[in-house]
Amino acid sequence: MRTTTMLKKCTALRRFWSDRKAASAIEYGLIAALIALVIAAASTNLGTQIGGLFNSIATKLSNYAT
């Protein structure tokens, strides 16, 4: 019983690894994850820079108001 279950799992695993569609799906998933990571890093950096710009503008405006 155990051997049959293990054999079925091994066969399914071999079939999955040899399937080109599964390989393509995994590759596209990895590419999408990498793009999402780059977007997240870029938006964090851009947000920090925009925050600094707004703080600089606010400081200059408050200096003119006084």
Buried (B, 14 or more C-beta within 10 A) or exposed (E): EEEEEEEEEEEEEEEEEEEEEEEEEEEEEEEEEEEEEEEEEEEEEEEEEEEEEEEEEEEEEEEEEE
